[in-house]
Structure formats: C-alpha cells, structure tokens
Amino acid sequence: MGHALIVEDDEDSAKMIAALVAREGHSVMCAHGIAAARRLIAMQRPDLLLLDLHLPDGNGFDLLDDPQIVSDTMLVLMTGQASLETSIRALRLGAADYLVKPINPQHLKGLLKRLIPPSQLRAELDEVQEFWRETGRFGHLIGRSEPMQRAYRQMSRVAGTAVTVFIHGESGTGKELVARAVHDLSRRREQPFLAVNCGALSPHLVESEIFGHERGSFTGAERQHQGFFERAHGGTLFLDEVTEMPPELQVKLLRVLESGTFMRVGSTQVQQTDVRIIAATNRDAAQAVARGQMREDLLYRLNVFPIGLPPLRERGDDIALIASSFLQDLGRQEGGTKRFTPAALARLAAHRWPGNVRELRNVVQRAWVMASGYEIDEEWLPASDGAVPGIDPRPQPEAAQGHASAPAAGHDGRRNGAAAAALPGPGEDQIVVEVGMQLAEVERRVILATYERCGRHKERTAALLGISMKTLYNRLKEYQQ
C-alpha cells in the first residue's frame, strides 16, 4: 500500500483515476492545479505522483522545478499524446512512466503493481554496481573497459524509466543481454521479457507473430493466436534487427508506439497493450533510412535513448576477462578446471574477433574440448589472420590452376562434375577446394576431414567446427559415416 497524489484539472477524470487507485488499496488525494499540489505534498509526501502536463496555473513540469519535492516519489506523467519531446523530458526528470489520455484502467492497474520507490531502485542498482566492481559482471554482461562502463552508466540511467531504448552494435556484441539487463533493473522485472528477431521471422508470418491473428484469418489459422505484444503485456518486448522489419509492418509498429493500441490480423477490434519497447540493430540505422529500408519517423520514435555497444576488438583486457569467465562456466558444466597460458591470452588479444563475444564463446568451447591437459595453449586458438585450427583456408596451387588430385564424389557415390581433391589422409590437415564447387560438397569435405582429424571423436569434431552435436549426427548419417 502507498499514498498517491493525482494532479488533474478535470474533476471527473481525477475522481475516476482516484477511484481506480483506491480500489487497488492505496490512499489517494487530488489536486486541480500546481499550487494545490504543492500544499498537499508539503502535508504528506506521496509515493506515487500522477501528474497532468496541462494545468490551469501552469505546466505540470513546473511542479518539478524543485527536485526535492518528489525525490523519493514514483513520477508518472499523464498526457494526451506520448510525443518524443515528452519522452525525452520525462527521462531527464526520472519519470517512471507516462499514461496516454484517456487513461486505460488496465494500464493504470499494471502501473500500480509496479509501484517501487526510487530509493529502492537506487539501492538495488548500487548492489549491481558493487558486484560489477568485485567481479567484472554487470547483469549477464562482462567487462571493465571504458566503453562498457559508459554502456553500464546508460543502462543504469534509463532502466527505471519507461523510455524506449535503441541498442546498436555489431552482431555478437550482446545487444539482447543489454535489453535483458535494462528489464531486470526496471519496475517491469516481474513481468515477461520477450525477444523477437525481426530478420528471422518469415515475411508472411511476421505480422501474425508480432500482433497475433484471429481464427480463420488466413489459410492454416485454425485457432486464435496471441502475438508478442499480447504475451509481453506489462513487461518488455525486445525487437532485435528492427531494420529488417517489412515497411508495411513498420507503420503498424509506429501506431503501437504512439497509441498503445493494435489489432490482430483478421480482426477489427482494437487491443490495448502496456509494453516497453527495446529495439536493436547491427546496421547503421541512418543508412537504412536513406536506402528506404526503415521509416524515418519510426527511427525517431525508437531512438529516444540510444545505447552503443563497442565491438570486442575495442575492449582491450575485456577479452581475457570474458574468455576466463567462459572457462569457469565450462568447468562448472563439465567438471574440471582449465586455464589459458600467457601465450594463449596473447593470441586471443591479437585476434580481430569479427564475430565478437559470440565468436569468442565458440572458440573457448572448442579449445576446452581439444585441450587434453590442464592448460590451454594457442594450438587450438584462431591465428591473427583468422584461420581456424585444423583447416587451411588458403587456396592451394592446384586449386588455383583448376586441377585436383581426384574428382569429387557426392555423398551418394556419384561424381560431382566439379573436380576437387580427395579427403586428406591420416595426419594431413588440409583439403583442396576448387572454385565453383557446390557448397554442399564443400561442407561435406570439411566435416569429414575434421571428423577424421579428430580420430572420429564426435564431440571434438562438433566443437572444432562450431556446430551442434545434433547437426553433426545428421550430417554423418547423411554421409553414411
């Protein structure tokens, strides 16, 4: 239970909101202007301040000129339209949320369930920062470099607000982990966190997946389906690779951001949603707008609070810290302890990491499997030129001249038509691939060569190739190995 103050000049609206707040078990008082609100705040400090922006004796923001008035009060702005300007100003004032008029009772009810004093949020954030100083971990993120510290400060600042966040960074830098950390530090932490990769959804089903559909709305729609916006109600929806969203769907997303409403596919009934949006992209969003891949107005609506993630190659000592953390995780999962030699750490630091943290995780897993002793040296780590141990990516003279030692055979025993070298013999670490060879045949030869090189040990082969055991089993079955 808490005490709420409603500052609203429309008496009927104020009474309606007060009744909803009281129904949830809170005490409530109403003021119809800034002067009256100041008097009530002096009498009793509210836990929740619902503040209209347009009042008879001034702008609602005028009440907040003195930060001490609401220093430990959850501030919620009420406005006729959630504009970009309002969002930015709300962020600067530390507003926890804003409600679009006319007030939706379900939105207000959800907001009251998230009633957490700012002091409690600050205390929890202090604990997270103290843990980071001790371990180098900020939520699920790892790193002490200055670029990451900047990202941590941004995440800490925006988490307690309702402002839309736009994360940009190369693939594999941990954009979803940032979104998850912002959610975990917010008042929505007890509600769902859903992540959707806009580039991975079928173009024919992306609208249905995001907004849902009614039964019979298209062929195969045998039942009603709730989309991500409905399932994430009250929580956070992470839209990864948002620049890959079809243009016609971007229009509907913009409507949701501005009005908090949408319609399922095949329906004419408007649905209300209370979801915080966090978007991300690995592309240059401005260039995507210039190429016509992204609506400019959608970019402005999403890019309220941008957070940039640095590539791993620019994070210095974080590489060794992350790699050692991955080793510890593997030790807990598999049993045992291993460590990198100084030479191995130097090799890791010299690599360019085009796949960023995701690539580093795969490299550490492969090295763990391949290293037979307590120490992991540089043998199974990528060279500075990016070459993968056990596979020579450089073209061989025979391949460059269009020759091969033996014609290629498909997995069914028939000749491929494009000549290629035979699989390497015992102790050999190279295969020859001719330009123009079908990719399926290249994959077959690389898998079988690695399989033989690993002594037909499936776990090591999968780790070295960076594929799952299921994929390896399926390929070997296909190749009848």
PEZIMO-V999466 format. One record per residue. N is the residue number from 1. RES is the residue in one small letter. BURIAL is 1 if it has 24 or more other ideal C-beta (glycine too) atoms within 12 Angstrom, else 0. Layout:
N_RES_BURIAL ; N_RES_BURIAL
This chain:
1_m_0 ; 2_g_1 ; 3_h_1 ; 4_a_1 ; 5_l_1 ; 6_i_1 ; 7_v_1 ; 8_e_1 ; 9_d_1 ; 10_d_1 ; 11_e_0 ; 12_d_0 ; 13_s_1 ; 14_a_1 ; 15_k_0 ; 16_m_1 ; 17_i_1 ; 18_a_1 ; 19_a_0 ; 20_l_1 ; 21_v_1 ; 22_a_0 ; 23_r_0 ; 24_e_1 ; 25_g_0 ; 26_h_1 ; 27_s_0 ; 28_v_1 ; 29_m_1 ; 30_c_1 ; 31_a_1 ; 32_h_1 ; 33_g_1 ; 34_i_1 ; 35_a_0 ; 36_a_1 ; 37_a_1 ; 38_r_1 ; 39_r_0 ; 40_l_1 ; 41_i_1 ; 42_a_0 ; 43_m_0 ; 44_q_0 ; 45_r_1 ; 46_p_1 ; 47_d_1 ; 48_l_1 ; 49_l_1 ; 50_l_1 ; 51_l_1 ; 52_d_1 ; 53_l_1 ; 54_h_1 ; 55_l_1 ; 56_p_0 ; 57_d_0 ; 58_g_0 ; 59_n_0 ; 60_g_1 ; 61_f_1 ; 62_d_0 ; 63_l_1 ; 64_l_1 ; 65_d_0 ; 66_d_0 ; 67_p_0 ; 68_q_0 ; 69_i_1 ; 70_v_1 ; 71_s_0 ; 72_d_1 ; 73_t_1 ; 74_m_1 ; 75_l_1 ; 76_v_1 ; 77_l_1 ; 78_m_1 ; 79_t_1 ; 80_g_0 ; 81_q_0 ; 82_a_1 ; 83_s_0 ; 84_l_1 ; 85_e_0 ; 86_t_1 ; 87_s_1 ; 88_i_1 ; 89_r_1 ; 90_a_1 ; 91_l_1 ; 92_r_0 ; 93_l_1 ; 94_g_1 ; 95_a_1 ; 96_a_1 ; 97_d_1 ; 98_y_1 ; 99_l_1 ; 100_v_1 ; 101_k_1 ; 102_p_0 ; 103_i_1 ; 104_n_1 ; 105_p_0 ; 106_q_0 ; 107_h_1 ; 108_l_1 ; 109_k_1 ; 110_g_1 ; 111_l_1 ; 112_l_1 ; 113_k_1 ; 114_r_1 ; 115_l_1 ; 116_i_1 ; 117_p_1 ; 118_p_1 ; 119_s_0 ; 120_q_0 ; 121_l_1 ; 122_r_0 ; 123_a_0 ; 124_e_1 ; 125_l_1 ; 126_d_0 ; 127_e_0 ; 128_v_1 ; 129_q_0 ; 130_e_0 ; 131_f_0 ; 132_w_1 ; 133_r_0 ; 134_e_0 ; 135_t_0 ; 136_g_1 ; 137_r_1 ; 138_f_1 ; 139_g_1 ; 140_h_1 ; 141_l_1 ; 142_i_1 ; 143_g_1 ; 144_r_1 ; 145_s_1 ; 146_e_0 ; 147_p_1 ; 148_m_1 ; 149_q_0 ; 150_r_0 ; 151_a_1 ; 152_y_1 ; 153_r_0 ; 154_q_1 ; 155_m_1 ; 156_s_1 ; 157_r_1 ; 158_v_1 ; 159_a_1 ; 160_g_1 ; 161_t_1 ; 162_a_1 ; 163_v_1 ; 164_t_1 ; 165_v_1 ; 166_f_1 ; 167_i_1 ; 168_h_1 ; 169_g_1 ; 170_e_1 ; 171_s_1 ; 172_g_1 ; 173_t_1 ; 174_g_1 ; 175_k_1 ; 176_e_1 ; 177_l_1 ; 178_v_1 ; 179_a_1 ; 180_r_1 ; 181_a_1 ; 182_v_1 ; 183_h_1 ; 184_d_1 ; 185_l_1 ; 186_s_1 ; 187_r_1 ; 188_r_1 ; 189_r_1 ; 190_e_0 ; 191_q_1 ; 192_p_1 ; 193_f_1 ; 194_l_1 ; 195_a_1 ; 196_v_1 ; 197_n_1 ; 198_c_1 ; 199_g_0 ; 200_a_0 ; 201_l_1 ; 202_s_0 ; 203_p_0 ; 204_h_0 ; 205_l_1 ; 206_v_1 ; 207_e_1 ; 208_s_1 ; 209_e_1 ; 210_i_1 ; 211_f_1 ; 212_g_1 ; 213_h_1 ; 214_e_0 ; 215_r_0 ; 216_g_0 ; 217_s_0 ; 218_f_0 ; 219_t_0 ; 220_g_0 ; 221_a_0 ; 222_e_0 ; 223_r_0 ; 224_q_0 ; 225_h_1 ; 226_q_1 ; 227_g_1 ; 228_f_1 ; 229_f_1 ; 230_e_1 ; 231_r_1 ; 232_a_1 ; 233_h_1 ; 234_g_1 ; 235_g_1 ; 236_t_1 ; 237_l_1 ; 238_f_1 ; 239_l_1 ; 240_d_1 ; 241_e_1 ; 242_v_1 ; 243_t_1 ; 244_e_1 ; 245_m_1 ; 246_p_1 ; 247_p_0 ; 248_e_0 ; 249_l_1 ; 250_q_1 ; 251_v_0 ; 252_k_1 ; 253_l_1 ; 254_l_1 ; 255_r_1 ; 256_v_1 ; 257_l_1 ; 258_e_1 ; 259_s_1 ; 260_g_1 ; 261_t_1 ; 262_f_1 ; 263_m_1 ; 264_r_1 ; 265_v_1 ; 266_g_0 ; 267_s_0 ; 268_t_0 ; 269_q_0 ; 270_v_0 ; 271_q_1 ; 272_q_1 ; 273_t_1 ; 274_d_1 ; 275_v_1 ; 276_r_1 ; 277_i_1 ; 278_i_1 ; 279_a_1 ; 280_a_1 ; 281_t_1 ; 282_n_1 ; 283_r_1 ; 284_d_0 ; 285_a_1 ; 286_a_0 ; 287_q_0 ; 288_a_1 ; 289_v_0 ; 290_a_0 ; 291_r_0 ; 292_g_0 ; 293_q_1 ; 294_m_1 ; 295_r_1 ; 296_e_0 ; 297_d_0 ; 298_l_1 ; 299_l_1 ; 300_y_1 ; 301_r_1 ; 302_l_1 ; 303_n_1 ; 304_v_1 ; 305_f_1 ; 306_p_1 ; 307_i_1 ; 308_g_1 ; 309_l_1 ; 310_p_1 ; 311_p_1 ; 312_l_1 ; 313_r_1 ; 314_e_0 ; 315_r_1 ; 316_g_0 ; 317_d_0 ; 318_d_1 ; 319_i_1 ; 320_a_1 ; 321_l_1 ; 322_i_1 ; 323_a_1 ; 324_s_1 ; 325_s_1 ; 326_f_1 ; 327_l_1 ; 328_q_1 ; 329_d_0 ; 330_l_1 ; 331_g_0 ; 332_r_0 ; 333_q_0 ; 334_e_0 ; 335_g_0 ; 336_g_0 ; 337_t_0 ; 338_k_1 ; 339_r_1 ; 340_f_1 ; 341_t_0 ; 342_p_0 ; 343_a_0 ; 344_a_1 ; 345_l_1 ; 346_a_0 ; 347_r_1 ; 348_l_1 ; 349_a_1 ; 350_a_0 ; 351_h_1 ; 352_r_0 ; 353_w_1 ; 354_p_0 ; 355_g_1 ; 356_n_1 ; 357_v_1 ; 358_r_1 ; 359_e_1 ; 360_l_1 ; 361_r_1 ; 362_n_1 ; 363_v_1 ; 364_v_1 ; 365_q_1 ; 366_r_1 ; 367_a_1 ; 368_w_1 ; 369_v_1 ; 370_m_1 ; 371_a_1 ; 372_s_0 ; 373_g_0 ; 374_y_0 ; 375_e_0 ; 376_i_1 ; 377_d_1 ; 378_e_1 ; 379_e_0 ; 380_w_1 ; 381_l_1 ; 382_p_1 ; 383_a_0 ; 384_s_0 ; 385_d_0 ; 386_g_0 ; 387_a_0 ; 388_v_1 ; 389_p_1 ; 390_g_1 ; 391_i_1 ; 392_d_0 ; 393_p_0 ; 394_r_0 ; 395_p_0 ; 396_q_0 ; 397_p_0 ; 398_e_0 ; 399_a_1 ; 400_a_0 ; 401_q_0 ; 402_g_0 ; 403_h_0 ; 404_a_1 ; 405_s_0 ; 406_a_0 ; 407_p_0 ; 408_a_1 ; 409_a_1 ; 410_g_0 ; 411_h_0 ; 412_d_0 ; 413_g_0 ; 414_r_0 ; 415_r_0 ; 416_n_1 ; 417_g_0 ; 418_a_1 ; 419_a_1 ; 420_a_1 ; 421_a_1 ; 422_a_0 ; 423_l_1 ; 424_p_1 ; 425_g_0 ; 426_p_0 ; 427_g_0 ; 428_e_0 ; 429_d_1 ; 430_q_1 ; 431_i_1 ; 432_v_1 ; 433_v_1 ; 434_e_1 ; 435_v_0 ; 436_g_0 ; 437_m_1 ; 438_q_0 ; 439_l_0 ; 440_a_0 ; 441_e_1 ; 442_v_1 ; 443_e_1 ; 444_r_1 ; 445_r_1 ; 446_v_1 ; 447_i_1 ; 448_l_1 ; 449_a_1 ; 450_t_1 ; 451_y_1 ; 452_e_1 ; 453_r_1 ; 454_c_1 ; 455_g_0 ; 456_r_0 ; 457_h_0 ; 458_k_1 ; 459_e_0 ; 460_r_1 ; 461_t_1 ; 462_a_1 ; 463_a_1 ; 464_l_1 ; 465_l_1 ; 466_g_1 ; 467_i_1 ; 468_s_0 ; 469_m_0 ; 470_k_0 ; 471_t_0 ; 472_l_1 ; 473_y_0 ; 474_n_0 ; 475_r_1 ; 476_l_1 ; 477_k_0 ; 478_e_0 ; 479_y_1 ; 480_q_0 ; 481_q_0
